[in-house]
Amino acid sequence: MSPTPPVTRFAPSPTGYLHIGGARTALFNWLYARGRGGTFLLRIEDTDRARSTPEATEAILKGLTWLGLDWDGEPISQHARQERHAEVALQMLEAGTAYKCFSTQEEIAAFREAAKAEKRSTLFLSPWRDADPASHPDAPHAVRLKAPRDGVTVIKDAVQGDVTIRNAELDDMILLRSDGTPTYMHAVVVDDHDMGVTHVIRGDDHLNNAARQAQIYTAMGWEIPVWAHIPLIHGPDGKKLSKRHGALGIEEYAAMGYPPAAMRNYLARLGWSHGDDELFDDAQAKAWFDLSGIGKSPARLDFKKLEHVAGYHIARMDDDDLLTEIDRFLAATQQEPLSPALKDGLRAAMYCLKDRARSLPQLIEKAYFVLNSHPIDRDEKSREALTDVSRGILKELTPQLQNASWTRDTLEAIVGQVSEAHGVKLGKVAPALRAALAGRPVSPSVFDMMLVLGREETLARLSDAAAA
């Protein structure tokens, strides 16, 4: 009998952008589900009403869409399920696995202060845990989990192994606050159960939460999902990722011009491995991804590696797909869209642009020659390459190219002959040709540019440069 297809979820809080760490968590959940014919769900954990914003939710959805992580069904709002969360807490109250706690915030604070002063545990033990319901006052109250006091809770984690926590170290967590609203810790369990989540893949900063959440599953007689707590991403210096390390939000990577396919490949390798494979496509990632391949140590962000991965994907991307990514990049960075004519020129040049570009801005910079027409603007380095001698060579070259057959072999032969006649090697003429054709030192080979530009535009640019 084949195993039941997994159900995974990504559950971000809408309090800001989609963090690079969150994007990787979403990717791991997506890969695990998609590689096994399972379901990948999206839940917006918007119970913190003071900090949750519609703009942040929109940024998260936009970030996931850009990254190419499609989810199944509609995104679920945790806040919208408050009644269901309360219903489960009241069921636990009836079953005796939860109790009403009338302790006020002031009483709890006073207990902790006294415990601290006496150097004993500040873990709050509610005096209402075993109180006779007849003694309950008519007053606001929280609903607390009646957690086991003895023994241990063991989290069987697919990444961390068995993690044992003494129950004496855990308090009776609040399920419903005194105003009737559910706590995040309780809502997560109810939502995961109701959504049929089989695998909870999330950051290891949630590992301590798992012990408390497991107790709710046990109290309700629900099946505990497979836990997989993944190490966080650190900066290149090995310290926790922060603003000093550069880009944190996924939209920043979009604005830097890394294609989504490259980001998926790179993020998958941040903390997970499949043998020595570094470069792969989605089909391979889905087939290979498994929880056993996730390491226990934090992964380090490495922009050089990201550039290498991006270069690999750009070089192998279909030209039309690459043009679509350029369109998206220009839109993300509020730049003018390309006209149909410029797109045609770019498409024709793609064969000599893709190989060494490690980001979309690099490719666009290399494509400057085809995205502009004569008279082109030349940068300082290109202007310096147009000396009296080199301009003379260009002047001589122009009529010889007038009626030549427009093939690479012929163009190379003619430029070679003119260079030789002047007693210089082709390498000495190339900077002047590059200056004439591209106006930039970064460009494809001069012969590729001639072939892409065609006879008329090439001759016009050479004439401009010779007369400069």
Secondary structure, DSSP 8 states (H G I E B T S, - for coil): ------EEEE---SSSS-BHHHHHHHHHHHHHHHTTT-EEEEEE----TTT--HHHHHHHHHHHHHHT---SS--EESGGGHHHHHHHHHHHHHHTSEEEE---HHHHHHHHHHHHHTTS------TTTT--GGG--SS--EEEE---SSSEEEEEETTTEEEEEEGGG----EEE-TTS-B-HHHHHHHHHHHTT--EEEEEGGGHHHHHHHHHHHHHHT----EEEEE--EE-TTSSB--GGGS--BHHHHHHTT--HHHHHHHHHTSSB-STT-----HHHHHHH--GGGB-SS-EE--HHHHHHHHHHHHHHS-HHHHHHHHHHHHHHTT-----HHHHHHHHHHGGGTSTT-SSHHHHHHHTHHHHS-SS----HHHHHH--HHHHHHHHHHHHHHHTS--SHHHHHHHHHHHHHHTT--HHHHHHHHHHHHTSSSS-S-HHHHHHHHHHHHHHHHHHHHHT-
